[in-house]
């Protein structure tokens, strides 16, 4: 029993101290990124109004990196992104730093801020 408690405590400690990852790039919706994401200048031209269109909101959000990879947000992070977008003063060139737990091509966002 004692060993089990120690193993569980160690596992919790490792998870608690796992380093967050920061991803930098343009905030995009997944629908537009799938169609246009590889085109030069897409991220800078992508607009707040597009990010708020029904189809784009439903597709979810992510970060388009400089090497044209899209790091997708999980469900809770998509909700955070909606609020972030609603509060934006910028209408284009929405470069962000997103910090969170990266798992493959998906991130659970802890913090999102403009660059």
Secondary structure, DSSP 4 states (H G I P E B T S, - for coil): -HHHHHHHHHHHHHHHTPPPEEEEEEEEEHHHHHHHTTSTTHHHH-BHHHHTSHHHHHH-EEEE-TTS-EEEE-HHHHHHHHHHHHH----B--EEEEEEEEETTEEEEEEEEE-
